[in-house]
Amino acid sequence: MNQIIFILLCFVAIWCVRCQLTDSENNCPGYTIQNYILGPDGYTMQPRVNDGNPIQQSRPGKIGPRGVQGVKGEKGSKGEPSGTPNNLVLELQMLKRKMQKINNDQQMLKMEVDEIKTLLDQNRSSLSVDQSKSKNNQVNPSDSNTSDNIFTCDDIDGDENDSGTRLISPDPGNVEPFNVRCDFTGTTETVIEHDTMGEIEITTKCGPRKCYKRPVRYDVSMQQIVALINRSSQCRQFIKYRCKGNRIFSGNHYEATWLSRDGTQMHYWGGATSRRVGYCACGETGTCRHSNRGSNYKCNCDNLDNDISSDEGYLTDKDTLPVTGMQFGDLDSSHEAGWHTLGPLRCTGRNHN
């Protein structure tokens, strides 16, 4: 009997499980199915008794009308105002002025450094006697002359083929003998050269007066040079400036200068025999560039032409020679250029004292 009851219970259990698994096919009449229906308050669950008929699902309906737009939110607070264009312009102008001041300070510092270098070079020349002794006492092996009784090259009897290095002693007992170049072409000349021979182009771009500085270093000491000058009858030194769009003097605007043996700035140019301040050679003869048009310039370069011009000539003042430096300015624009030339010191004749 118990076995029969167990078999019936198993059959009932199997039948219930089959109804649950096949409910989607509506094979279990009387089984309750939960239906979810969309209403005005959202989805609601409504029970439906399965009557055994298949449930037909229709296609979705058309999209309903769009709902009413919601209420617009409140406007946010205004942000922090940015800098105005006027403030930006002012800041840029202030920055530009600061940069200009820095550039001016740099130029002034460079000028001061150059001045110090020039003074050091001049002192170096006057203190280099001991260092030049060994060099100047070395006579060219091809020379048969010695410094005995040879004050200048004028004491040597030579011709053009004898031109070359000689040992002279302009002031025996006070100044050490030193080597010079004797030029016997034409009038005998005693020649002392330096480190700025030939034409040199100015590559520094600067605007202030005398902002470009070129010191001149000689092969012998200043004491030896002065001894030669004092022993000679005449001395001269050629100086030239080729210019494009810049000036030398132009009235009281002294853009350029050359430095005397003691570093004094000289404001007349080579060829101006009167040594008048602000004059070049053409200013004394009235032949400066454009003088036929009524210009009153005293140097060719002072006309500020875009064409290349030049002023040149010899400096002959024994009390200021030799030239120890040159300075030029008005060279900051792209169309402005300059080239300077300084020849060696040349002395002739001999003072018998």
C-alpha positions as CSV (number, residue, x, y, z in Angstrom):
1,M,0.0,0.0,0.0
2,N,2.8,2.4,0.8
3,Q,4.4,1.7,-2.5
4,I,1.2,2.7,-4.4
5,I,1.0,6.0,-2.4
6,F,4.6,6.8,-3.2
7,I,4.1,6.2,-6.9
8,L,1.1,8.5,-7.0
9,L,3.0,11.3,-5.2
10,C,5.8,11.0,-7.7
11,F,3.4,11.2,-10.6
12,V,1.8,14.4,-9.1
13,A,5.2,16.0,-8.6
14,I,6.3,15.3,-12.1
15,W,3.0,16.7,-13.5
16,C,3.4,20.0,-11.5
17,V,7.0,20.5,-12.7
18,R,6.0,19.9,-16.3
19,C,3.3,22.6,-16.0
20,Q,5.8,25.1,-14.6
21,L,8.3,24.4,-17.3
22,T,5.7,24.7,-20.1
23,D,3.8,27.6,-18.8
24,S,5.1,29.8,-21.6
25,E,3.2,27.5,-23.9
26,N,0.0,27.7,-21.8
27,N,-0.2,24.0,-21.3
28,C,-1.1,24.2,-17.6
29,P,-4.8,25.3,-17.4
30,G,-5.7,27.1,-14.2
31,Y,-2.1,28.3,-13.5
32,T,-1.9,31.9,-12.4
33,I,0.3,34.2,-14.5
34,Q,1.4,37.6,-13.3
35,N,0.8,40.3,-16.0
36,Y,2.4,43.7,-15.8
37,I,0.4,46.5,-17.4
38,L,1.5,50.1,-18.0
39,G,-1.0,52.6,-16.5
40,P,-1.0,56.3,-15.6
41,D,0.9,55.5,-12.4
42,G,3.5,53.4,-14.1
43,Y,3.6,49.5,-14.3
44,T,1.1,47.6,-12.2
45,M,0.9,43.8,-11.7
46,Q,-2.5,42.2,-12.4
47,P,-3.0,38.5,-12.1
48,R,-4.5,36.5,-15.0
49,V,-5.7,32.9,-14.8
50,N,-4.4,30.8,-17.6
51,D,-7.4,29.5,-19.4
52,G,-5.4,27.2,-21.7
53,N,-5.5,29.5,-24.7
54,P,-2.2,30.8,-26.2
55,I,-1.3,34.4,-25.3
56,Q,-1.0,36.5,-28.4
57,Q,1.5,39.4,-28.2
58,S,0.7,42.3,-30.5
59,R,3.2,44.7,-32.0
60,P,4.2,47.8,-29.9
61,G,1.9,50.8,-30.4
62,K,2.9,54.2,-31.8
63,I,5.0,56.5,-29.6
64,G,2.9,58.8,-27.6
65,P,3.0,62.6,-27.8
66,R,6.0,64.3,-26.1
67,G,5.4,65.5,-22.6
68,V,5.2,69.1,-21.5
69,Q,8.7,70.7,-21.1
70,G,9.7,71.0,-17.5
71,V,10.2,74.3,-15.6
72,K,13.5,76.1,-16.5
73,G,16.0,76.1,-13.7
74,E,17.5,79.2,-12.1
75,K,20.3,81.0,-13.8
76,G,23.7,80.5,-12.3
77,S,25.7,83.2,-10.7
78,K,28.0,85.3,-12.9
79,G,31.7,84.3,-13.0
80,E,34.7,86.3,-12.1
81,P,35.5,89.0,-14.8
82,S,38.7,88.5,-16.7
83,G,41.3,91.2,-17.5
84,T,40.0,93.9,-19.8
85,P,41.8,94.7,-23.1
86,N,42.9,98.1,-21.7
87,N,44.6,96.4,-18.7
88,L,46.3,94.0,-21.1
89,V,47.7,96.8,-23.3
90,L,49.0,98.6,-20.2
91,E,50.7,95.5,-19.0
92,L,52.3,94.9,-22.4
93,Q,53.5,98.5,-22.5
94,M,55.0,98.2,-19.0
95,L,56.8,95.0,-20.0
96,K,58.1,96.6,-23.2
97,R,59.6,99.5,-21.1
98,K,61.2,97.1,-18.7
99,M,62.8,95.2,-21.6
100,Q,64.0,98.4,-23.1
101,K,65.6,99.4,-19.8
102,I,67.3,96.1,-19.6
103,N,68.7,96.5,-23.1
104,N,70.0,100.0,-22.3
105,D,71.6,98.8,-19.1
106,Q,73.3,96.0,-21.0
107,Q,74.7,98.4,-23.6
108,M,75.9,100.8,-20.8
109,L,77.6,97.9,-19.0
110,K,79.2,96.7,-22.3
111,M,80.5,100.3,-22.9
112,E,82.0,100.4,-19.3
113,V,83.6,97.0,-19.8
114,D,85.1,98.1,-23.1
115,E,86.5,101.3,-21.4
116,I,88.1,99.2,-18.7
117,K,89.6,96.9,-21.4
118,T,91.0,99.9,-23.2
119,L,92.6,101.2,-20.0
120,L,94.0,97.8,-19.2
121,D,95.5,97.5,-22.7
122,Q,97.2,100.9,-22.3
123,N,98.6,99.9,-19.0
124,R,99.7,96.6,-20.4
125,S,101.6,98.3,-23.1
126,S,103.5,100.6,-20.6
127,L,104.3,97.7,-18.3
128,S,105.4,95.2,-20.9
129,V,109.0,96.5,-21.1
130,D,110.5,93.6,-19.2
131,Q,108.5,91.1,-21.3
132,S,109.6,92.6,-24.5
133,K,113.3,92.6,-23.7
134,S,114.0,89.1,-24.8
135,K,111.9,89.5,-28.0
136,N,113.3,92.9,-29.0
137,N,116.9,91.9,-28.3
138,Q,116.6,89.1,-30.9
139,V,118.1,90.5,-34.1
140,N,117.2,88.9,-37.4
141,P,120.1,86.5,-38.2
142,S,120.3,88.0,-41.7
143,D,121.0,91.4,-40.3
144,S,124.6,92.5,-39.8
145,N,123.5,95.7,-38.0
146,T,123.3,96.0,-34.2
147,S,121.8,98.7,-32.1
148,D,125.1,100.4,-31.5
149,N,124.7,104.1,-32.7
150,I,121.5,103.2,-34.5
151,F,118.8,105.5,-33.1
152,T,116.4,105.1,-36.0
153,C,116.3,103.6,-39.5
154,D,117.6,106.9,-40.8
155,D,121.0,106.0,-39.3
156,I,121.2,103.0,-41.7
157,D,122.5,103.4,-45.2
158,G,120.3,101.1,-47.2
159,D,118.2,100.9,-50.4
160,E,114.9,99.3,-51.3
161,N,116.3,95.8,-51.2
162,D,117.5,96.3,-47.6
163,S,114.1,96.9,-46.2
164,G,113.3,94.7,-43.3
165,T,113.6,94.2,-39.5
166,R,116.3,96.2,-37.7
167,L,117.3,96.6,-34.1
168,I,117.3,100.3,-33.0
169,S,118.0,102.1,-29.7
170,P,116.4,105.6,-29.8
171,D,117.3,106.4,-26.1
172,P,120.3,104.3,-25.0
173,G,120.6,103.8,-21.3
174,N,117.0,104.7,-20.7
175,V,115.0,102.4,-23.0
176,E,115.9,98.9,-24.1
177,P,116.6,98.4,-27.8
178,F,113.8,97.0,-29.9
179,N,113.0,95.7,-33.4
180,V,111.3,97.8,-36.0
181,R,110.8,97.6,-39.7
182,C,112.9,99.8,-41.8
183,D,111.4,100.9,-45.1
184,F,114.0,102.2,-47.6
185,T,111.5,102.7,-50.4
186,G,111.7,106.5,-51.1
187,T,112.2,108.4,-47.9
188,T,113.6,106.2,-45.1
189,E,110.9,105.4,-42.6
190,T,111.0,103.6,-39.2
191,V,107.8,101.6,-39.0
192,I,106.0,100.1,-35.9
193,E,103.0,97.9,-36.6
194,H,100.1,96.8,-34.5
195,D,97.3,94.2,-34.2
196,T,94.7,96.2,-36.2
197,M,96.4,96.4,-39.5
198,G,94.2,96.5,-42.7
199,E,90.6,97.3,-43.1
200,I,88.2,95.8,-40.5
201,E,84.4,95.6,-40.9
202,I,82.4,96.6,-37.9
203,T,80.0,93.7,-37.2
204,T,78.7,95.0,-33.8
205,K,75.2,96.6,-34.2
206,C,74.8,99.4,-31.7
207,G,73.2,102.9,-31.7
208,P,74.8,105.1,-28.9
209,R,77.7,107.3,-29.7
210,K,81.1,105.5,-29.7
211,C,79.4,102.3,-28.6
212,Y,81.8,100.2,-30.8
213,K,85.4,100.2,-29.3
214,R,88.5,98.9,-30.9
215,P,91.7,99.0,-28.8
216,V,95.1,99.0,-30.6
217,R,98.0,96.9,-29.4
218,Y,101.5,97.6,-30.7
219,D,104.5,95.2,-31.1
220,V,106.6,97.2,-28.6
221,S,105.9,99.1,-25.4
222,M,104.6,102.7,-25.3
223,Q,107.8,103.8,-23.7
224,Q,109.8,102.5,-26.6
225,I,107.4,104.1,-29.1
226,V,107.6,107.5,-27.4
227,A,111.4,107.2,-27.5
228,L,111.3,106.7,-31.2
229,I,108.9,109.6,-31.7
230,N,111.0,112.0,-29.7
231,R,114.1,110.9,-31.6
232,S,112.4,111.4,-35.1
233,S,111.8,114.6,-37.0
234,Q,108.3,113.7,-38.1
235,C,105.8,110.9,-37.4
236,R,102.5,110.1,-39.0
237,Q,99.7,107.5,-38.9
238,F,97.1,106.9,-41.6
239,I,93.4,106.5,-40.5
240,K,90.4,105.9,-42.6
241,Y,86.7,105.3,-42.1
242,R,84.3,104.0,-44.8
243,C,80.7,104.5,-43.9
244,K,77.2,103.8,-45.1
245,G,74.3,105.6,-43.4
246,N,76.3,106.7,-40.3
247,R,78.3,109.7,-39.2
248,I,81.7,110.6,-37.7
249,F,81.1,114.1,-36.2
250,S,78.1,116.0,-37.7
251,G,78.3,119.2,-35.8
252,N,78.5,118.6,-32.0
253,H,77.3,115.0,-32.5
254,Y,80.6,113.2,-32.1
255,E,79.6,109.6,-33.1
256,A,83.3,108.6,-33.6
257,T,86.7,109.3,-32.1
258,W,90.3,108.1,-32.0
259,L,92.3,107.8,-28.8
260,S,95.7,109.4,-28.3
261,R,98.6,107.7,-26.6
262,D,97.3,108.6,-23.2
263,G,93.7,107.6,-24.0
264,T,92.3,111.1,-24.7
265,Q,89.3,111.2,-27.2
266,M,90.3,113.2,-30.2
267,H,87.5,114.8,-32.4
268,Y,89.2,115.6,-35.6
269,W,90.0,113.2,-38.4
270,G,93.0,112.2,-40.5
271,G,94.0,114.8,-43.1
272,A,92.6,117.7,-41.1
273,T,95.9,119.5,-40.7
274,S,94.4,122.4,-38.7
275,R,93.2,119.8,-36.1
276,R,90.0,121.7,-35.7
277,V,87.3,119.9,-33.7
278,G,84.7,118.3,-35.8
279,Y,86.7,118.5,-39.1
280,C,87.8,115.9,-41.6
281,A,90.1,116.7,-44.5
282,C,87.3,117.6,-46.9
283,G,85.9,120.0,-44.3
284,E,89.1,122.1,-44.5
285,T,89.1,122.2,-48.3
286,G,85.3,122.6,-48.7
287,T,85.1,119.5,-50.8
288,C,82.9,117.3,-48.7
289,R,80.2,115.2,-50.3
290,H,77.2,117.3,-51.5
291,S,79.0,120.6,-50.6
292,N,77.9,121.9,-54.0
293,R,74.3,121.6,-52.8
294,G,74.8,123.9,-49.9
295,S,75.5,121.3,-47.2
296,N,77.7,122.5,-44.3
297,Y,79.0,119.1,-43.3
298,K,82.7,118.8,-42.4
299,C,83.0,115.1,-43.2
300,N,81.8,113.0,-46.2
301,C,80.2,110.5,-43.8
302,D,78.1,113.1,-42.1
303,N,75.7,113.3,-45.1
304,L,74.1,110.0,-44.0
305,D,73.9,108.7,-47.5
306,N,72.9,105.1,-48.3
307,D,75.9,105.1,-50.6
308,I,79.3,104.1,-49.3
309,S,81.5,107.1,-48.6
310,S,84.8,107.7,-46.7
311,D,87.0,110.1,-44.8
312,E,90.7,109.5,-44.5
313,G,94.1,111.0,-44.1
314,Y,97.3,111.2,-41.9
315,L,97.5,112.2,-38.2
316,T,100.7,114.0,-37.7
317,D,100.7,115.4,-34.1
318,K,103.8,113.8,-32.4
319,D,102.4,114.8,-29.0
320,T,99.3,112.5,-29.4
321,L,100.6,109.7,-31.6
322,P,100.3,106.8,-31.7
323,V,96.6,105.9,-31.9
324,T,95.7,103.6,-29.1
325,G,92.0,103.0,-30.0
326,M,89.1,103.8,-32.2
327,Q,85.4,104.2,-31.4
328,F,82.3,104.5,-33.6
329,G,78.5,104.6,-33.2
330,D,75.2,105.2,-35.1
331,L,75.3,101.5,-36.3
332,D,72.1,100.1,-35.0
333,S,70.0,100.0,-38.3
334,S,70.3,97.2,-40.9
335,H,71.3,99.6,-43.6
336,E,74.1,101.2,-41.6
337,A,77.6,99.9,-41.9
338,G,81.2,100.9,-41.2
339,W,84.8,99.8,-42.0
340,H,87.9,101.3,-40.3
341,T,91.6,101.2,-41.3
342,L,94.6,102.2,-39.2
343,G,98.0,102.1,-40.6
344,P,101.3,101.6,-38.8
345,L,103.2,104.4,-37.1
346,R,105.8,105.8,-39.5
347,C,108.6,108.1,-38.4
348,T,111.2,109.8,-40.6
349,G,114.4,111.8,-40.0
350,R,116.3,112.1,-36.7
351,N,116.6,114.7,-34.0
352,H,120.3,115.1,-33.1
353,N,120.0,115.6,-29.3
